Amino acid sequence: MAKNSIVLVTKDLFFVPTIRTAAEKLGGAVVVALSPDADKLRSLAAAEVSAWIIDLNSVSLEAIPSAVQTLSGHFPQAHKIAFGPHVQGQRLAAAQQAGCQQVISRGQISSQIDRLMEQWVLIT
């Protein structure tokens, strides 16, 4: 696994190539999980994960705080990012209140992925 790995929690597998391609351009790697408590995430070395990204459509509104807490517990030094549809303001606000450092819309992540990934992969 690359030192600058990104954890992506999403159930939207069509979105994964967008994230993976942007990370790989910068020498990063992406580990995809369907949920924040997936077994594969427990085996990752926290020091190798520079950021985690959660698709807010992958968890219920009520589960956002616990999802953020779980990911933060596994990867305490990683940059915390959440994204979701701009029309789902409650989900975006819940992620911010739960401690995500960056909360962005799906449109922003799609249109600005290369610039954003530079921040996420290169965080040390």
N, C-alpha and C positions, 0 to 999 in steps of 0.2 A: 504494500500500500504506500502511496505517495505521502510525503510529509504534509503536503497541503491538500488534504482530502476534504471533500464536502459531503456531508450527510444530507440526503434529500428524502424527506418523508412525504410520500404522495401515493395516491391510488390512481392518478391520471398518468398511465404509462406512456401516453402519446406525448407528454410534456418532457419526459426524461431526456430524449436526445438533444433537446435545446440546451438543457443544463449541462449535460455531459460534454457536448461539443465545445461549449464555451470554456469549461474547466480544462479540458484536454489541450486546448490551444495554449494554455498557460502552464502546462505541465502538471496540472492537478488531476485528481481522480474523484469520481462520484460513487458513493455507496447509496443504493436506493433501498428503502424499506417501506413497507405498506403501513406501518404503525410506529409510534415512538418507542414502544416497548418490544420491538422485534428482537428475537434472539441474536441475529447477526450484528446488531449494534452493540451488544454487551461485550463482544469479543474485540472490538476496535480499541486501539490505544488512544486515549483521550488526547495525548500530545500530538498525534498525527492529524487530528481534525481541526482545521482552521475555522470552519463555519458549519452550522447546520441550518437547513431551510425546511420549513414545514408549510405544506399546502393546506390552508385552513379548510378546504373542502374535504380533507381527509379525516377530520375529526368533528364531532358535534360541537356546537357553541359551548355547551356546558363542560366539555372535556378539554377545551383549549388550555385553561390554567394547568391542569395536571399533565397535559402533553408537553407544555413548555418546561414544567418542573422536571419531568422525566428526562428530556433531552439535555437540560441544563445540568442535571445530576451526572449524566454519562459524560458530558463534554463541557466542563465548567469554564474552560478558557476560550471556547469557541465563540465566534460571533453568532448572535441569535437573530435569525431572519424568518419572517412569516410573510406569506402572500396569499391573496385571495381576490375574488371579484370586487371591483370598486363599489358595487351596489350592496355589498354585504358589510356595511359599516360597523355593525355590532361585532362581527367576527374580527375585523381589523382592530377595533378598539380593545376587544378582549385580549388579543395577542399583545398589544402594547402594554396594557395593564398587567399582564402576566410576566412581563420582563423582556420581551423581544426588543432588541436594539434597533431593528429596522423592520418596518411593516410597510409593505408596498402592494400595489394592485397587480393583478395578473398581467394587465396591459403594460405596466411599467417594466415588469420583469421580462416580458417578451421583447419589448422594443429597446431596452437598455441592457440586455443580458451581458454583452461583452464588457461594457464599462463597469457594471456591477460585479461581475465575476473577477475583474482585476482587483477590486477591493477585497473580496471574500477569499480568494485563493492566496493572495499575497499577505494576508494578515499574519503577523507573527506574535 
